[in-house]
Amino acid sequence: MEMEIAEKNDNPLLHRQEVQIVIRHEKMGTPKRKEVIQNLSEQLKARKDLIVIDHLKNKYGKTETQGYAKIYANAEALNRIETKPSIARQKPSEKKPPKAKKTKKEKKDKEETEPVEEATQEATTEEVPQKKTAEEKTPVKEEKSE
């Protein structure tokens, strides 16, 4: 992966540098954000946590990716300007381990035990006498209209 900085602008109002990059990747796929951040931090001698990759775009069939990155001067400026989703996108994802798939036998055993549990729950609710409300105790007299 060969990265070239096409354009570099300093933005003192927002306390950041804005960088247009071109990445050539002949025998690789589109580079990951993590790899680009690593490479940018080495080239520009900036901290990795202060670099935000706005976008990485490549065209179908080409081995060239164009991107836009922002390098902030401090964490306060980064948190003040960037949105929470864009900051979260820069952090490496913490993947949860996949759940073990249940076999057909385990599913069948579970289905057999569930109806038994439901039947016991129904029996316990029927045994408890329910109190009648005031409306149920007093009969309602209908008035005849003439």
N, CA, C and O atoms as a GROMACS GRO file, in nm:
protein
  584
    1MET      N    1   0.085  -0.117   0.000
    1MET     CA    2   0.000   0.000   0.000
    1MET      C    3   0.090   0.124   0.000
    1MET      O    4   0.176   0.141   0.087
    2GLU      N    5   0.068   0.208  -0.098
    2GLU     CA    6   0.146   0.330  -0.113
    2GLU      C    7   0.052   0.449  -0.098
    2GLU      O    8  -0.044   0.463  -0.174
    3MET      N    9   0.079   0.535  -0.001
    3MET     CA   10  -0.008   0.648   0.025
    3MET      C   11   0.062   0.778  -0.009
    3MET      O   12   0.177   0.802   0.027
    4GLU      N   13  -0.012   0.863  -0.080
    4GLU     CA   14   0.040   0.994  -0.122
    4GLU      C   15  -0.056   1.101  -0.074
    4GLU      O   16  -0.178   1.087  -0.087
    5ILE      N   17  -0.002   1.209  -0.019
    5ILE     CA   18  -0.085   1.321   0.024
    5ILE      C   19  -0.100   1.416  -0.094
    5ILE      O   20  -0.003   1.480  -0.135
    6ALA      N   21  -0.222   1.423  -0.149
    6ALA     CA   22  -0.247   1.505  -0.267
    6ALA      C   23  -0.261   1.652  -0.231
    6ALA      O   24  -0.213   1.739  -0.304
    7GLU      N   25  -0.326   1.680  -0.119
    7GLU     CA   26  -0.350   1.819  -0.079
    7GLU      C   27  -0.355   1.826   0.073
    7GLU      O   28  -0.409   1.737   0.139
    8LYS      N   29  -0.298   1.930   0.128
    8LYS     CA   30  -0.294   1.946   0.273
    8LYS      C   31  -0.328   2.091   0.307
    8LYS      O   32  -0.258   2.183   0.266
    9ASN      N   33  -0.435   2.111   0.382
    9ASN     CA   34  -0.477   2.244   0.423
    9ASN      C   35  -0.476   2.255   0.575
    9ASN      O   36  -0.512   2.161   0.646
   10ASP      N   37  -0.433   2.371   0.623
   10ASP     CA   38  -0.434   2.396   0.766
   10ASP      C   39  -0.558   2.480   0.798
   10ASP      O   40  -0.581   2.582   0.733
   11ASN      N   41  -0.638   2.437   0.895
   11ASN     CA   42  -0.759   2.508   0.932
   11ASN      C   43  -0.748   2.551   1.078
   11ASN      O   44  -0.786   2.476   1.168
   12PRO      N   45  -0.695   2.672   1.104
   12PRO     CA   46  -0.671   2.714   1.242
   12PRO      C   47  -0.799   2.740   1.321
   12PRO      O   48  -0.798   2.727   1.444
   13LEU      N   49  -0.910   2.775   1.255
   13LEU     CA   50  -1.034   2.799   1.328
   13LEU      C   51  -1.088   2.672   1.393
   13LEU      O   52  -1.144   2.675   1.502
   14LEU      N   53  -1.070   2.561   1.324
   14LEU     CA   54  -1.119   2.433   1.378
   14LEU      C   55  -1.009   2.351   1.443
   14LEU      O   56  -1.032   2.238   1.486
   15HIS      N   57  -0.889   2.407   1.450
   15HIS     CA   58  -0.773   2.341   1.512
   15HIS      C   59  -0.746   2.205   1.449
   15HIS      O   60  -0.734   2.104   1.519
   16ARG      N   61  -0.736   2.203   1.315
   16ARG     CA   62  -0.711   2.077   1.248
   16ARG      C   63  -0.644   2.099   1.113
   16ARG      O   64  -0.642   2.209   1.059
   17GLN      N   65  -0.588   1.989   1.061
   17GLN     CA   66  -0.535   1.986   0.925
   17GLN      C   67  -0.628   1.898   0.844
   17GLN      O   68  -0.673   1.793   0.891
   18GLU      N   69  -0.657   1.940   0.722
   18GLU     CA   70  -0.744   1.863   0.633
   18GLU      C   71  -0.657   1.810   0.520
   18GLU      O   72  -0.586   1.885   0.453
   19VAL      N   73  -0.666   1.678   0.500
   19VAL     CA   74  -0.574   1.612   0.407
   19VAL      C   75  -0.652   1.531   0.305
   19VAL      O   76  -0.738   1.450   0.340
   20GLN      N   77  -0.621   1.553   0.175
   20GLN     CA   78  -0.672   1.469   0.067
   20GLN      C   79  -0.564   1.365   0.038
   20GLN      O   80  -0.448   1.402   0.015
   21ILE      N   81  -0.600   1.237   0.040
   21ILE     CA   82  -0.499   1.133   0.019
   21ILE      C   83  -0.537   1.045  -0.100
   21ILE      O   84  -0.654   1.029  -0.134
   22VAL      N   85  -0.434   0.989  -0.161
   22VAL     CA   86  -0.450   0.892  -0.269
   22VAL      C   87  -0.371   0.769  -0.229
   22VAL      O   88  -0.251   0.777  -0.201
   23ILE      N   89  -0.438   0.655  -0.226
   23ILE     CA   90  -0.374   0.530  -0.186
   23ILE      C   91  -0.374   0.435  -0.306
   23ILE      O   92  -0.478   0.409  -0.366
   24ARG      N   93  -0.256   0.386  -0.339
   24ARG     CA   94  -0.244   0.288  -0.448
   24ARG      C   95  -0.220   0.151  -0.384
   24ARG      O   96  -0.127   0.133  -0.305
   25HIS      N   97  -0.305   0.057  -0.419
   25HIS     CA   98  -0.295  -0.077  -0.362
   25HIS      C   99  -0.308  -0.178  -0.476
   25HIS      O  100  -0.418  -0.223  -0.510
   26GLU      N  101  -0.195  -0.213  -0.533
   26GLU     CA  102  -0.191  -0.299  -0.652
   26GLU      C  103  -0.241  -0.441  -0.624
   26GLU      O  104  -0.330  -0.490  -0.694
   27LYS      N  105  -0.186  -0.506  -0.525
   27LYS     CA  106  -0.218  -0.647  -0.503
   27LYS      C  107  -0.302  -0.669  -0.379
   27LYS      O  108  -0.308  -0.780  -0.326
   28MET      N  109  -0.367  -0.564  -0.332
   28MET     CA  110  -0.449  -0.573  -0.210
   28MET      C  111  -0.588  -0.519  -0.239
   28MET      O  112  -0.611  -0.457  -0.343
   29GLY      N  113  -0.680  -0.543  -0.148
   29GLY     CA  114  -0.812  -0.484  -0.158
   29GLY      C  115  -0.810  -0.342  -0.106
   29GLY      O  116  -0.703  -0.287  -0.079
   30THR      N  117  -0.927  -0.283  -0.093
   30THR     CA  118  -0.937  -0.148  -0.039
   30THR      C  119  -0.883  -0.148   0.104
   30THR      O  120  -0.923  -0.232   0.184
   31PRO      N  121  -0.794  -0.056   0.136
   31PRO     CA  122  -0.735  -0.055   0.271
   31PRO      C  123  -0.839  -0.024   0.378
   31PRO      O  124  -0.936   0.048   0.354
   32LYS      N  125  -0.818  -0.079   0.495
   32LYS     CA  126  -0.907  -0.055   0.610
   32LYS      C  127  -0.873   0.079   0.673
   32LYS      O  128  -0.761   0.129   0.660
   33ARG      N  129  -0.969   0.137   0.742
   33ARG     CA  130  -0.950   0.265   0.810
   33ARG      C  131  -0.833   0.258   0.907
   33ARG      O  132  -0.752   0.350   0.916
   34LYS      N  133  -0.826   0.148   0.979
   34LYS     CA  134  -0.719   0.131   1.078
   34LYS      C  135  -0.581   0.140   1.013
   34LYS      O  136  -0.491   0.202   1.068
   35GLU      N  137  -0.564   0.077   0.895
   35GLU     CA  138  -0.437   0.081   0.824
   35GLU      C  139  -0.404   0.222   0.776
   35GLU      O  140  -0.289   0.266   0.784
   36VAL      N  141  -0.505   0.293   0.728
   36VAL     CA  142  -0.484   0.430   0.678
   36VAL      C  143  -0.448   0.523   0.793
   36VAL      O  144  -0.360   0.608   0.779
   37ILE      N  145  -0.515   0.508   0.906
   37ILE     CA  146  -0.484   0.591   1.023
   37ILE      C  147  -0.341   0.564   1.069
   37ILE      O  148  -0.268   0.658   1.101
   38GLN      N  149  -0.301   0.438   1.071
   38GLN     CA  150  -0.164   0.401   1.110
   38GLN      C  151  -0.063   0.468   1.018
   38GLN      O  152   0.035   0.526   1.064
   39ASN      N  153  -0.087   0.458   0.888
   39ASN     CA  154   0.004   0.515   0.789
   39ASN      C  155   0.010   0.668   0.799
   39ASN      O  156   0.118   0.727   0.791
   40LEU      N  157  -0.106   0.731   0.816
   40LEU     CA  158  -0.110   0.878   0.829
   40LEU      C  159  -0.037   0.925   0.954
   40LEU      O  160   0.035   1.025   0.952
   41SER      N  161  -0.055   0.853   1.064
   41SER     CA  162   0.010   0.895   1.188
   41SER      C  163   0.162   0.885   1.177
   41SER      O  164   0.234   0.965   1.236
   42GLU      N  165   0.210   0.786   1.100
   42GLU     CA  166   0.355   0.775   1.079
   42GLU      C  167   0.407   0.886   0.989
   42GLU      O  168   0.512   0.943   1.016
   43GLN      N  169   0.334   0.916   0.882
   43GLN     CA  170   0.380   1.019   0.788
   43GLN      C  171   0.375   1.160   0.847
   43GLN      O  172   0.468   1.238   0.830
   44LEU      N  173   0.267   1.191   0.917
   44LEU     CA  174   0.248   1.328   0.968
   44LEU      C  175   0.289   1.344   1.114
   44LEU      O  176   0.279   1.453   1.170
   45LYS      N  177   0.334   1.235   1.175
   45LYS     CA  178   0.376   1.236   1.315
   45LYS      C  179   0.266   1.292   1.405
   45LYS      O  180   0.287   1.383   1.485
   46ALA      N  181   0.147   1.234   1.389
   46ALA     CA  182   0.031   1.273   1.468
   46ALA      C  183  -0.019   1.154   1.549
   46ALA      O  184   0.010   1.039   1.517
   47ARG      N  185  -0.094   1.184   1.655
   47ARG     CA  186  -0.150   1.077   1.737
   47ARG      C  187  -0.265   1.009   1.663
   47ARG      O  188  -0.344   1.076   1.595
   48LYS      N  189  -0.276   0.878   1.676
   48LYS     CA  190  -0.378   0.802   1.605
   48LYS      C  191  -0.520   0.839   1.649
   48LYS      O  192  -0.612   0.839   1.568
   49ASP      N  193  -0.537   0.869   1.777
   49ASP     CA  194  -0.670   0.899   1.828
   49ASP      C  195  -0.721   1.037   1.786
   49ASP      O  196  -0.837   1.069   1.810
   50LEU      N  197  -0.635   1.119   1.726
   50LEU     CA  198  -0.676   1.252   1.679
   50LEU      C  199  -0.700   1.256   1.528
   50LEU      O  200  -0.725   1.363   1.473
   51ILE      N  201  -0.692   1.141   1.462
   51ILE     CA  202  -0.713   1.135   1.318
   51ILE      C  203  -0.851   1.080   1.290
   51ILE      O  204  -0.890   0.976   1.344
   52VAL      N  205  -0.926   1.150   1.205
   52VAL     CA  206  -1.060   1.107   1.165
   52VAL      C  207  -1.062   1.092   1.013
   52VAL      O  208  -1.037   1.187   0.939
   53ILE      N  209  -1.092   0.970   0.968
   53ILE     CA  210  -1.106   0.946   0.824
   53ILE      C  211  -1.250   0.979   0.787
   53ILE      O  212  -1.343   0.914   0.836
   54ASP      N  213  -1.269   1.078   0.702
   54ASP     CA  214  -1.404   1.118   0.662
   54ASP      C  215  -1.459   1.018   0.561
   54ASP      O  216  -1.571   0.969   0.578
   55HIS      N  217  -1.383   0.988   0.457
   55HIS     CA  218  -1.426   0.888   0.360
   55HIS      C  219  -1.307   0.829   0.285
   55HIS      O  220  -1.203   0.892   0.271
   56LEU      N  221  -1.326   0.708   0.237
   56LEU     CA  222  -1.232   0.640   0.148
   56LEU      C  223  -1.316   0.587   0.032
   56LEU      O  224  -1.403   0.502   0.052
   57LYS      N  225  -1.289   0.635  -0.087
   57LYS     CA  226  -1.369   0.595  -0.203
   57LYS      C  227  -1.278   0.542  -0.313
   57LYS      O  228  -1.173   0.599  -0.343
   58ASN      N  229  -1.321   0.433  -0.372
   58ASN     CA  230  -1.249   0.384  -0.488
   58ASN      C  231  -1.348   0.353  -0.599
   58ASN      O  232  -1.467   0.333  -0.574
   59LYS      N  233  -1.299   0.350  -0.721
   59LYS     CA  234  -1.384   0.322  -0.835
   59LYS      C  235  -1.369   0.176  -0.873
   59LYS      O  236  -1.262   0.116  -0.855
   60TYR      N  237  -1.475   0.119  -0.924
   60TYR     CA  238  -1.479  -0.022  -0.959
   60TYR      C  239  -1.367  -0.056  -1.057
   60TYR      O  240  -1.350   0.009  -1.160
   61GLY      N  241  -1.292  -0.159  -1.023
   61GLY     CA  242  -1.186  -0.208  -1.112
   61GLY      C  243  -1.054  -0.135  -1.100
   61GLY      O  244  -0.956  -0.177  -1.162
   62LYS      N  245  -1.049  -0.030  -1.024
   62LYS     CA  246  -0.924   0.046  -1.010
   62LYS      C  247  -0.854   0.007  -0.881
   62LYS      O  248  -0.919  -0.035  -0.785
   63THR      N  249  -0.725   0.022  -0.880
   63THR     CA  250  -0.647  -0.009  -0.761
   63THR      C  251  -0.600   0.119  -0.694
   63THR      O  252  -0.488   0.128  -0.643
   64GLU      N  253  -0.689   0.218  -0.694
   64GLU     CA  254  -0.657   0.348  -0.635
   64GLU      C  255  -0.776   0.394  -0.552
   64GLU      O  256  -0.891   0.391  -0.597
   65THR      N  257  -0.749   0.436  -0.431
   65THR     CA  258  -0.853   0.485  -0.341
   65THR      C  259  -0.823   0.629  -0.305
   65THR      O  260  -0.709   0.664  -0.273
   66GLN      N  261  -0.926   0.712  -0.312
   66GLN     CA  262  -0.910   0.852  -0.273
   66GLN      C  263  -0.984   0.872  -0.141
   66GLN      O  264  -1.092   0.818  -0.121
   67GLY      N  265  -0.923   0.951  -0.053
   67GLY     CA  266  -0.983   0.971   0.078
   67GLY      C  267  -0.963   1.111   0.130
   67GLY      O  268  -0.888   1.191   0.074
   68TYR      N  269  -1.033   1.138   0.239
   68TYR     CA  270  -1.027   1.268   0.304
   68TYR      C  271  -1.014   1.243   0.453
   68TYR      O  272  -1.095   1.171   0.512
   69ALA      N  273  -0.914   1.302   0.514
   69ALA     CA  274  -0.889   1.283   0.657
   69ALA      C  275  -0.872   1.418   0.726
   69ALA      O  276  -0.831   1.517   0.665
   70LYS      N  277  -0.903   1.418   0.857
   70LYS     CA  278  -0.887   1.539   0.938
   70LYS      C  279  -0.800   1.502   1.058
   70LYS      O  280  -0.828   1.406   1.129
   71ILE      N  281  -0.696   1.579   1.079
   71ILE     CA  282  -0.604   1.556   1.191
   71ILE      C  283  -0.620   1.673   1.287
   71ILE      O  284  -0.586   1.787   1.254
   72TYR      N  285  -0.671   1.645   1.406
   72TYR     CA  286  -0.698   1.750   1.504
   72TYR      C  287  -0.577   1.776   1.592
   72TYR      O  288  -0.492   1.690   1.611
   73ALA      N  289  -0.570   1.899   1.643
   73ALA     CA  290  -0.459   1.940   1.729
   73ALA      C  291  -0.473   1.883   1.870
   73ALA      O  292  -0.373   1.850   1.934
   74ASN      N  293  -0.597   1.871   1.918
   74ASN     CA  294  -0.619   1.816   2.052
   74ASN      C  295  -0.753   1.744   2.059
   74ASN      O  296  -0.837   1.757   1.970
   75ALA      N  297  -0.772   1.667   2.165
   75ALA     CA  298  -0.893   1.587   2.181
   75ALA      C  299  -1.016   1.674   2.206
   75ALA      O  300  -1.128   1.638   2.167
   76GLU      N  301  -0.997   1.790   2.269
   76GLU     CA  302  -1.108   1.880   2.296
   76GLU      C  303  -1.171   1.931   2.165
   76GLU      O  304  -1.293   1.933   2.151
   77ALA      N  305  -1.087   1.971   2.070
   77ALA     CA  306  -1.137   2.018   1.940
   77ALA      C  307  -1.207   1.904   1.865
   77ALA      O  308  -1.310   1.926   1.801
   78LEU      N  309  -1.152   1.786   1.873
   78LEU     CA  310  -1.211   1.670   1.806
   78LEU      C  311  -1.351   1.643   1.860
   78LEU      O  312  -1.445   1.625   1.783
   79ASN      N  313  -1.366   1.639   1.992
   79ASN     CA  314  -1.496   1.609   2.053
   79ASN      C  315  -1.597   1.722   2.032
   79ASN      O  316  -1.717   1.696   2.027
   80ARG      N  317  -1.550   1.843   2.021
   80ARG     CA  318  -1.639   1.958   2.003
   80ARG      C  319  -1.696   1.962   1.861
   80ARG      O  320  -1.811   2.001   1.842
   81ILE      N  321  -1.616   1.922   1.761
   81ILE     CA  322  -1.656   1.937   1.622
   81ILE      C  323  -1.717   1.810   1.563
   81ILE      O  324  -1.820   1.817   1.496
   82GLU      N  325  -1.656   1.698   1.586
   82GLU     CA  326  -1.702   1.572   1.524
   82GLU      C  327  -1.824   1.517   1.597
   82GLU      O  328  -1.841   1.537   1.717
   83THR      N  329  -1.908   1.448   1.521
   83THR     CA  330  -2.026   1.384   1.580
   83THR      C  331  -1.985   1.252   1.645
   83THR      O  332  -1.881   1.195   1.613
   84LYS      N  333  -2.068   1.205   1.737
   84LYS     CA  334  -2.038   1.081   1.808
   84LYS      C  335  -2.027   0.961   1.714
   84LYS      O  336  -1.937   0.880   1.731
   85PRO      N  337  -2.116   0.947   1.614
   85PRO     CA  338  -2.102   0.833   1.523
   85PRO      C  339  -1.972   0.834   1.443
   85PRO      O  340  -1.913   0.729   1.418
   86SER      N  341  -1.927   0.952   1.401
   86SER     CA  342  -1.802   0.958   1.324
   86SER      C  343  -1.682   0.927   1.412
   86SER      O  344  -1.583   0.871   1.363
   87ILE      N  345  -1.688   0.963   1.539
   87ILE     CA  346  -1.579   0.928   1.632
   87ILE      C  347  -1.580   0.778   1.659
   87ILE      O  348  -1.474   0.715   1.663
   88ALA      N  349  -1.698   0.722   1.677
   88ALA     CA  350  -1.710   0.578   1.704
   88ALA      C  351  -1.664   0.495   1.585
   88ALA      O  352  -1.613   0.384   1.603
   89ARG      N  353  -1.681   0.547   1.464
   89ARG     CA  354  -1.640   0.474   1.344
   89ARG      C  355  -1.489   0.456   1.336
   89ARG      O  356  -1.441   0.361   1.275
   90GLN      N  357  -1.414   0.546   1.398
   90GLN     CA  358  -1.268   0.540   1.392
   90GLN      C  359  -1.210   0.436   1.486
   90GLN      O  360  -1.100   0.386   1.464
   91LYS      N  361  -1.285   0.403   1.591
   91LYS     CA  362  -1.235   0.307   1.689
   91LYS      C  363  -1.250   0.166   1.633
   91LYS      O  364  -1.347   0.136   1.564
   92PRO      N  365  -1.155   0.078   1.663
   92PRO     CA  366  -1.168  -0.059   1.614
   92PRO      C  367  -1.289  -0.126   1.677
   92PRO      O  368  -1.317  -0.109   1.795
   93SER      N  369  -1.360  -0.204   1.596
   93SER     CA  370  -1.481  -0.269   1.645
   93SER      C  371  -1.445  -0.386   1.735
   93SER      O  372  -1.351  -0.461   1.709
   94GLU      N  373  -1.521  -0.400   1.840
   94GLU     CA  374  -1.501  -0.509   1.934
   94GLU      C  375  -1.604  -0.616   1.900
   94GLU      O  376  -1.720  -0.606   1.940
   95LYS      N  377  -1.562  -0.717   1.826
   95LYS     CA  378  -1.655  -0.820   1.784
   95LYS      C  379  -1.677  -0.919   1.897
   95LYS      O  380  -1.584  -0.961   1.965
   96LYS      N  381  -1.804  -0.954   1.914
   96LYS     CA  382  -1.839  -1.053   2.014
   96LYS      C  383  -1.820  -1.191   1.953
   96LYS      O  384  -1.841  -1.209   1.833
   97PRO      N  385  -1.781  -1.288   2.034
   97PRO     CA  386  -1.765  -1.422   1.979
   97PRO      C  387  -1.900  -1.476   1.934
   97PRO      O  388  -2.002  -1.452   2.000
   98PRO      N  389  -1.904  -1.549   1.823
   98PRO     CA  390  -2.032  -1.599   1.773
   98PRO      C  391  -2.091  -1.702   1.868
   98PRO      O  392  -2.019  -1.777   1.933
   99LYS      N  393  -2.224  -1.703   1.874
   99LYS     CA  394  -2.292  -1.798   1.961
   99LYS      C  395  -2.285  -1.937   1.899
   99LYS      O  396  -2.288  -1.952   1.777
  100ALA      N  397  -2.274  -2.037   1.984
  100ALA     CA  398  -2.269  -2.174   1.936
  100ALA      C  399  -2.407  -2.213   1.882
  100ALA      O  400  -2.509  -2.185   1.945
  101LYS      N  401  -2.409  -2.276   1.766
  101LYS     CA  402  -2.535  -2.317   1.707
  101LYS      C  403  -2.586  -2.442   1.778
  101LYS      O  404  -2.508  -2.530   1.815
  102LYS      N  405  -2.716  -2.447   1.797
  102LYS     CA  406  -2.777  -2.561   1.863
  102LYS      C  407  -2.802  -2.671   1.761
  102LYS      O  408  -2.838  -2.645   1.646
  103THR      N  409  -2.783  -2.792   1.804
  103THR     CA  410  -2.809  -2.906   1.715
  103THR      C  411  -2.959  -2.934   1.713
  103THR      O  412  -3.034  -2.882   1.796
  104LYS      N  413  -3.001  -3.015   1.619
  104LYS     CA  414  -3.142  -3.049   1.608
  104LYS      C  415  -3.191  -3.119   1.734
  104LYS      O  416  -3.304  -3.098   1.777
  105LYS      N  417  -3.106  -3.203   1.791
  105LYS     CA  418  -3.144  -3.276   1.911
  105LYS      C  419  -3.170  -3.180   2.027
  105LYS      O  420  -3.267  -3.197   2.101
  106GLU      N  421  -3.084  -3.078   2.044
  106GLU     CA  422  -3.102  -2.982   2.151
  106GLU      C  423  -3.230  -2.901   2.131
  106GLU      O  424  -3.301  -2.873   2.227
  107LYS      N  425  -3.260  -2.864   2.006
  107LYS     CA  426  -3.383  -2.791   1.977
  107LYS      C  427  -3.505  -2.876   2.010
  107LYS      O  428  -3.602  -2.826   2.067
  108LYS      N  429  -3.499  -3.004   1.974
  108LYS     CA  430  -3.610  -3.094   1.999
  108LYS      C  431  -3.632  -3.112   2.149
  108LYS      O  432  -3.745  -3.110   2.196
  109ASP      N  433  -3.523  -3.129   2.224
  109ASP     CA  434  -3.533  -3.142   2.369
  109ASP      C  435  -3.595  -3.017   2.431
  109ASP      O  436  -3.677  -3.027   2.523
  110LYS      N  437  -3.556  -2.901   2.382
  110LYS     CA  438  -3.609  -2.776   2.434
  110LYS      C  439  -3.759  -2.764   2.407
  110LYS      O  440  -3.834  -2.720   2.494
  111GLU      N  441  -3.802  -2.802   2.286
  111GLU     CA  442  -3.943  -2.795   2.251
  111GLU      C  443  -4.026  -2.889   2.338
  111GLU      O  444  -4.139  -2.856   2.375
  112GLU      N  445  -3.971  -3.005   2.372
  112GLU     CA  446  -4.043  -3.100   2.455
  112GLU      C  447  -4.059  -3.049   2.598
  112GLU      O  448  -4.160  -3.077   2.662
  113THR      N  449  -3.962  -2.977   2.648
  113THR     CA  450  -3.969  -2.930   2.787
  113THR      C  451  -4.056  -2.806   2.802
  113THR      O  452  -4.113  -2.784   2.909
  114GLU      N  453  -4.067  -2.725   2.700
  114GLU     CA  454  -4.145  -2.602   2.710
  114GLU      C  455  -4.292  -2.624   2.738
  114GLU      O  456  -4.345  -2.557   2.827
  115PRO      N  457  -4.365  -2.714   2.668
  115PRO     CA  458  -4.508  -2.733   2.697
  115PRO      C  459  -4.532  -2.780   2.840
  115PRO      O  460  -4.633  -2.744   2.900
  116VAL      N  461  -4.443  -2.859   2.895
  116VAL     CA  462  -4.458  -2.905   3.033
  116VAL      C  463  -4.453  -2.787   3.128
  116VAL      O  464  -4.532  -2.779   3.222
  117GLU      N  465  -4.361  -2.695   3.105
  117GLU     CA  466  -4.348  -2.578   3.191
  117GLU      C  467  -4.472  -2.490   3.182
  117GLU      O  468  -4.518  -2.437   3.283
  118GLU      N  469  -4.527  -2.474   3.061
  118GLU     CA  470  -4.646  -2.392   3.044
  118GLU      C  471  -4.764  -2.454   3.115
  118GLU      O  472  -4.844  -2.382   3.176
  119ALA      N  473  -4.778  -2.588   3.109
  119ALA     CA  474  -4.889  -2.655   3.174
  119ALA      C  475  -4.882  -2.637   3.325
  119ALA      O  476  -4.986  -2.620   3.390
  120THR      N  477  -4.764  -2.641   3.382
  120THR     CA  478  -4.752  -2.622   3.527
  120THR      C  479  -4.785  -2.479   3.566
  120THR      O  480  -4.841  -2.455   3.673
  121GLN      N  481  -4.751  -2.384   3.481
  121GLN     CA  482  -4.783  -2.245   3.512
  121GLN      C  483  -4.934  -2.222   3.506
  121GLN      O  484  -4.988  -2.149   3.589
  122GLU      N  485  -5.002  -2.283   3.409
  122GLU     CA  486  -5.147  -2.268   3.398
  122GLU      C  487  -5.217  -2.329   3.518
  122GLU      O  488  -5.313  -2.271   3.569
  123ALA      N  489  -5.169  -2.445   3.565
  123ALA     CA  490  -5.230  -2.511   3.679
  123ALA      C  491  -5.218  -2.426   3.804
  123ALA      O  492  -5.312  -2.420   3.884
  124THR      N  493  -5.108  -2.360   3.823
  124THR     CA  494  -5.090  -2.278   3.942
  124THR      C  495  -5.179  -2.155   3.939
  124THR      O  496  -5.226  -2.111   4.045
  125THR      N  497  -5.205  -2.100   3.824
  125THR     CA  498  -5.292  -1.982   3.816
  125THR      C  499  -5.438  -2.020   3.835
  125THR      O  500  -5.515  -1.939   3.886
  126GLU      N  501  -5.478  -2.141   3.795
  126GLU     CA  502  -5.617  -2.184   3.811
  126GLU      C  503  -5.649  -2.215   3.956
  126GLU      O  504  -5.763  -2.196   3.999
  127GLU      N  505  -5.554  -2.262   4.033
  127GLU     CA  506  -5.576  -2.300   4.171
  127GLU      C  507  -5.602  -2.180   4.262
  127GLU      O  508  -5.670  -2.192   4.363
  128VAL      N  509  -5.549  -2.067   4.226
  128VAL     CA  510  -5.563  -1.948   4.309
  128VAL      C  511  -5.701  -1.888   4.284
  128VAL      O  512  -5.732  -1.850   4.171
  129PRO      N  513  -5.785  -1.879   4.388
  129PRO     CA  514  -5.918  -1.820   4.368
  129PRO      C  515  -5.904  -1.670   4.343
  129PRO      O  516  -5.828  -1.600   4.410
  130GLN      N  517  -5.978  -1.623   4.247
  130GLN     CA  518  -5.971  -1.482   4.214
  130GLN      C  519  -6.085  -1.408   4.282
  130GLN      O  520  -6.196  -1.460   4.292
  131LYS      N  521  -6.058  -1.289   4.328
  131LYS     CA  522  -6.158  -1.209   4.396
  131LYS      C  523  -6.251  -1.146   4.294
  131LYS      O  524  -6.208  -1.101   4.188
  132LYS      N  525  -6.378  -1.143   4.327
  132LYS     CA  526  -6.475  -1.081   4.237
  132LYS      C  527  -6.480  -0.932   4.263
  132LYS      O  528  -6.471  -0.887   4.378
  133THR      N  529  -6.492  -0.858   4.159
  133THR     CA  530  -6.500  -0.714   4.175
  133THR      C  531  -6.641  -0.675   4.215
  133THR      O  532  -6.732  -0.758   4.211
  134ALA      N  533  -6.662  -0.552   4.254
  134ALA     CA  534  -6.792  -0.503   4.299
  134ALA      C  535  -6.895  -0.513   4.188
  134ALA      O  536  -7.013  -0.536   4.215
  135GLU      N  537  -6.854  -0.496   4.063
  135GLU     CA  538  -6.947  -0.501   3.951
  135GLU      C  539  -7.000  -0.642   3.933
  135GLU      O  540  -7.117  -0.660   3.898
  136GLU      N  541  -6.917  -0.743   3.956
  136GLU     CA  542  -6.960  -0.880   3.936
  136GLU      C  543  -7.055  -0.925   4.048
  136GLU      O  544  -7.141  -1.009   4.023
  137LYS      N  545  -7.041  -0.873   4.167
  137LYS     CA  546  -7.123  -0.915   4.281
  137LYS      C  547  -7.266  -0.862   4.271
  137LYS      O  548  -7.360  -0.935   4.303
  138THR      N  549  -7.285  -0.739   4.228
  138THR     CA  550  -7.418  -0.680   4.222
  138THR      C  551  -7.477  -0.698   4.084
  138THR      O  552  -7.415  -0.661   3.984
  139PRO      N  553  -7.596  -0.753   4.077
  139PRO     CA  554  -7.659  -0.768   3.946
  139PRO      C  555  -7.705  -0.632   3.894
  139PRO      O  556  -7.743  -0.544   3.970
  140VAL      N  557  -7.699  -0.619   3.765
  140VAL     CA  558  -7.738  -0.493   3.701
  140VAL      C  559  -7.884  -0.503   3.661
  140VAL      O  560  -7.923  -0.596   3.591
  141LYS      N  561  -7.964  -0.408   3.705
  141LYS     CA  562  -8.106  -0.406   3.669
  141LYS      C  563  -8.122  -0.315   3.549
  141LYS      O  564  -8.072  -0.203   3.544
  142GLU      N  565  -8.193  -0.368   3.453
  142GLU     CA  566  -8.217  -0.289   3.332
  142GLU      C  567  -8.346  -0.211   3.348
  142GLU      O  568  -8.445  -0.265   3.397
  143GLU      N  569  -8.345  -0.088   3.309
  143GLU     CA  570  -8.465  -0.005   3.316
  143GLU      C  571  -8.538  -0.014   3.186
  143GLU      O  572  -8.479  -0.012   3.078
  144LYS      N  573  -8.668  -0.024   3.196
  144LYS     CA  574  -8.751  -0.031   3.076
  144LYS      C  575  -8.790   0.109   3.035
  144LYS      O  576  -8.836   0.189   3.116
  145SER      N  577  -8.773   0.136   2.911
  145SER     CA  578  -8.812   0.269   2.861
  145SER      C  579  -8.943   0.257   2.788
  145SER      O  580  -8.963   0.164   2.710
  146GLU      N  581  -9.034   0.350   2.811
  146GLU     CA  582  -9.166   0.348   2.749
  146GLU      C  583  -9.183   0.458   2.651
  146GLU      O  584  -9.289   0.470   2.589
   0.00000   0.00000   0.00000
